[in-house]
């Protein structure tokens, strides 16, 4: 048994602890969309699969149920569904049934079957869009509170649960923006996470406590440790937003006439992408006829798309790993970014991908592993597995968990767990503004 709260001690009461039994509850929208009925006996336990993810990817669930005409399944597309472990109150998945596929019984089956595909409540959250928005600067938790108060209809029935003293943000929520997109954008700017917890609670948090250790005493199997350099890069180019030329440009003219300069470009100059070619500019002039201070040796017709570009170089050059001089270039396109945003995005990307990425995968029945949990790893004690000097020690985050249904109620479901290095995942929420330092200076590149 595992404790819901605290640590189980020998001789302690069993109150507050839960066993391995799985409970499945669902609503019948044709009868009452708010009343959850227990349908566990209709569920093929081995068909159950729950996928939990860290980040923006919704949690999903698939399962198969069976019933007779005298005892229908009572589940329709749109039904609410909850899956609990040990007790009906210890919920490990809550969401909606999006798809129901009916299959006739076969010669070896007594009853017809229905395959259910479910998604967590983020799907419901994005059925509506932001209705009210204004510029905000201040603590993230206060911003979310104000948004919630101003958009009661949009957020209903969701509530916020935030850590206090979250970092400040300077953001402009966009009208008609998807709520999940907004949450991702503003939490990234504060280096925070967000997840939807059972009960339609939007949980926003910045600091992750160590919930569980992984070492040579842990009960696990199929352990694999991977070091991967396939996505390492030394340079990242970010292509941002831009404008369009308003007049024909003749070769060697000193300025380029465009529709707008203030929105995306830098008054001190930078880099442009024109017809697939990288150029530099030295500034701009705003007014009735905006221009970029720019010159090149070929003609550019009116109506040509001009985009801002910025880049950053990694402090780690892979001379001995990839090639000489260790150049591994990467391009990102995000047309909402201005020159400063593109520079920041590039700096963050090379900081995240300057080194290889380490993952640890294994299987366990321990329910304390869930997506987003912080794990203190020390696998150096496993004989003949780790060589001297190889990793396997440090803080990792659970990136994903797949929970498979058990063959019996007497054992906990098997969890396939993927851990990733803590820095990469925490920063992966693009990006802890003000926390990633040492960005390389911009250098001339034409």
N, C-alpha and C positions, 0 to 999 in steps of 0.2 A: 504494500500500500504506500501511497505517497501523500505528503502533507499538502493541503491547499495553502496553508499559512504556517510558517515556522518550520522547525526541524523535529522529526519524529524521534522521541527518546524511548529507551526501553522502559516499560512499565507505564508509559503515558497513555492517556485515554485515546480511543479511536475516534473521538469527535474531531471533526475538521479534516479527516483523512478520507481518501476515496479509493475505490477499487477499480478493476479493469473493465467493468461492464459498459457497453456503449448504449446510449439512448438516442433515438431519432424521433423528433417531434415535427409535425407539419400542420399547416392550416389548410382548410378547404375554402377557397374564396367564394365558392358557390353557396356555402352555408354561413360561415363567419370568418372573415379574414383576420380576426384578432385572436381567436381561440386556437391554441396549439394542442393537437391530439397526438398521443403516443402511437407511433407506427413501427416500433422496433421489431415486433414479431413478424412483420411483413417484409422486412429488409433482409436481403442476402448479405450477411455480414462480410463475406469474403469479397463482395463487389465494391465495398466502400473504399474510396480513395479521396483524401483531402490534400490539396497542394497549398502550402503557405509560402508567401514570398516576402522578402524584405524590399521595401521601396514601393514604386507605383503600381506594380502588377497586382491585380485583384487576386484574393484567395479564391480557389474554386473547389468544387466537390462533385464527384460522380458516384452514383449508387444505383442498384437495381432492387425493385420491390415486386412482390407478387401478391395476388389476391384472387378471389372468386367473385362472381356476379352478386352473390349474397353478401359479400363483405368487400366492397370496392376499396381501392387504395385511398380515395379521398384527397388526392394530390393533383393539382392542375398547374399549367404554366402560370406563374405569378404567385404560387403558394409560398408562404414563408416557411423556412426550414431551420431547425436547430439540431446540432449534434453535440451531445454531451458525453463526458467520460466520468464514470463513477457515480455521479448524481446528476439529476436533471438540471441542477443549477450551475454545474461546472461545465460551461459551454466552450467547446473548442472550435466550432464553426457556426456562424449564423448568417443567413442570407435569403436569397430568393431562388425558386426553381424557374429557370429560363426555358428549358426544353424538356419535353416528355416524349419518349419514343416507345410505342407499344409493340410488343413482339408476341405472336401467337405461341402457344405451348407446343413443344415438340413431343416426340414419342416417349422421351425419357423424363418429361416434366409434367407434373400434375396440374399446374396453373399457368396462365399467361403471365408475362412479365413486362415491366415498364422500366426503361432506363431513364434516370433523372440526371440532368446537368444543371448545376447550381453555381451561383456566384455570390460573393460576399456583398455587404450593403453598399459598397462604393458604386455599384450599378444603380442602386436606388438614389444615391446622392447626386449622381450626374443626370438624373431625369430632368432636372431644372437647372437654370443658369443664374449667375449673379444678377440681381435686379438693381442694386444700389452700390455705388463705389465712389471713393474719393481718395485723394492722396493722403498717405499716413506715414508718420515717422515716430518711432517709439518702440517700447517693448512688444515682442511678438504676441505674448499672451493677451495684452490689452487690445492689440489690433484685432485679433480673432474675436474677442468679446464684443467689440464695437460692430464688427461685421455681422456677428450673430444677432445682435440687437436690431440692426438695420434691415436684416434680410430674414425675418422670422418665417415668412412663408417659404422662402427658398430652402431654409435649413430644416424645417420641420419634417420628421420628428427627431432630428439629430440634436445632440448636445455636445458641448466641448468639455474636455478635461485636459488642462494644461499644467505643466510645471510652472511654478512661480519663478520670477527673475530670469525669464528667457532673454536672449540677446535682443538688442534693438534691430529694427528693420526700417528701411526707407523704401516703400513700395506704393505702386498705384494699381489697385485692383481694377481689372478691365471689365466694363459692362458686357454682359452676356458671356463672360468667361465661365468655363466649366469649373465647378467647385473643386474637383480633384486637381485640376491644373493650377488653380490659385493656391491651394494648400501646398502643393509641391513647390511652387515657385517661392512663396514667402518663407516656408520652413527651410528651404535650401539656403536662403540668404542669411538665416540665423544659425546654420549648422545643426538643424533639428530634424527629428523624424516625425512622421505622423502615421497612425494606423487607425482603422475602424475596429473597435472592440465590441463584443456582444452587448446588446442593449442600445444600439445606434449611438454609441459614444465615440466621438472623434478625439482620439488621444494624441496630444502633441507633447513631445518630450525631447530633451536635449542631452541629458546625462543618462548613460546606461550603466546600471549596477551589474556586478558579476553575479549571475544567477546560479551557475553550475561550473564545476571543474571537469576537465577531460584529461585523464592521465592513465597510467598503467593499471590502475585499480578499477577503471570504469568498465561497465558491462556493455561491450559492443562487439561487433564483428564486421567483416568485409571492410576493414579500414584501408584507406588509400590516401596518400599524401602526394600532392602535385605541385610542382613549381613550373610556371608557364610564362614564357617570354614572348608569346605569339602576338601580344598587343602592345608590347613596349614601343615607345616612339621617342625620338630625340627632338623632333620639331612638330608643332601643331599649328596649322593655319586655320583661322576661323573666318569664314565669309559671312558678313553680316548683311544688314539692310542697305538700301541705297536709293537712287533716284534715276531720272532719265534726262538725257541731253535734250535741250530745247532748240538748239541751232546746230547747223553743220560746223564741224571743227576742221580747220585746215592744218596740215602738218606744220609744226613749230609755232603755232599760235600760243600766246602766253597764258590764256585762260580757257576754261571749258564751261559753257553756259548750260546750267542744269535747272530743274524745277525747284529743288529744295536742298539746302546745305546744312541747316541747323539741326535737323532731326537726327542725322546719323554721323556726320563728319566732324573732324577735330579741327579747331581753328588754327592749331599749330602744325597741321599736316599729318601725313600718314601714308597709307597704301590703298590702291584701288584695283578692282578687277574689271577689265574692259575687254569684251570679246575673248575671254579666256586668257588674257595676258595681264601680268602683274605690273603695276606702275606706282610711282610715288607722286604725291602732291605736297605742296608746302603751305597750304592754308586755304582760306575761302573768304569771299566777300558776300555778305547777305544784303538783301534789299529787294527792289522790284525785279531786278534781273540778277539772280544769284549766280555766282561763278566760283569755280575751283581754280586755284593757282596751279597750273599744270601745263606740261608740254611734252609732246612726243613727235616722232618723225613720220606718222601716217595719218590719214584723214579718218574722221569719225562722223558718221551721219547723224542728223537729228533723230531722236527717238531711241537712241542706244541705251541699254541698261547699264548703269554704273553701280557697283557695290563696294562697300568698305571692306577692307581686309586687314587682319592683324595676325600676329604670330608670336610664338614663344619657343625658346630652345630649352631643352632639358639640361639640368646641371649634371646629369649622368650620361656619358657618351659610351656606347657599347663597343669600344674598339676591338675587344677580344671575343665578343659574342656574336655579333651580326656581320659587320663588315668594317672596312677602314675607309673613311674616318668614323664609322659608327652612325651614319645618318639613316634614320627611320622616320619618314615624314608621314603626317596624317592630316586630313582635311575634314573640317566640320562646317556645315552650312546651317546657320540659324538667322533667318532674315529679320528677326525682331531686334537684333543686337546693333547698337551703335559702335563707334570706334573704341570707346573705353570698355564697353561690355565685351566686345570681341577680344580685346587684349586680355581682359580678366579671364574669360572663358578659355583662351589658349593657355594662359599661365597655369590655370587649375588643371587642365587636361594633361599637360606634360608633368605636373607635380604628381598626379595620380598614376600615370603610366610610365614614369621614369624607370621603374624597376619591375621585375616580374611579379606575377600575382600568385599567391599561394592559396590552395584550397585543400581542405580535408573533408573526405566523405566517409561515412560509416553508417551502419544500421544499429539500432538500439530499440529497446522497449521503454526507455526512460522518458516519461512525459514532460520532463523539465526542459527538453529541447524544443524550442519553437522559434519561428522566424522573428528576427530582431533581438533575440537574447544574446547577451555577451557571455563568452565562454573563456575561462582561464585554461589555456592548453599547456600541458607539459608531458610530451610523449617520449622524452629522452630515455625513460626507463624501460622501454619496450626492447627486449633483446633481439638482436639481429635485424631490427627494422630501421633504426636511424643510425647513420654513420656519424662519427665525430665531426662536429662543425656544421652539420645539416640542421635546418630549422625544426619547427615543431614545438617551440616554446614561445608563449606570448598570448596576447589578447586577440580573440577572433570574434566575429559576429556570425550568427546563424543566418545565412542567406536564404535558404529554402529548406522546407521540410515536406516530405510526402508521407502521409499517414495512411497505412493500409489496414483494411478491416481484418479482425482476428478470426481464426477458425473456431474459437471457443471463447466464452465469456470469462474464463478463468485466467486468461493471460492478457497483458496489455497489447494494444496494436503495435505493429512494427513501424518504426519511423526511419526513413532514409534521410539523413541530415547532411547538408553541405555547409561547411564553415568557410569564411573568407577572412583575409587579414583585416584587422580592425581599422587601420588607417584608411585603407582603400574604400571600405564600405561606409564609414562614417563621413568621409569626404565625398563619397559618391553622390550624396545628396547635394549636389553640385554646389553648395560649396561653401563652406564655412567662411563667409566673408570676414576678412580681417584676421583669420586664423592660419591661412596658408601664407607664409612669408617667403622672402627670398626669391621672388619672381625675377627672372632675368631682365635686364634693361632692353629697351627696344634698340635695334641697330638698323642701319641703312641696308635695305635689300631691294634691288630693282630687277 
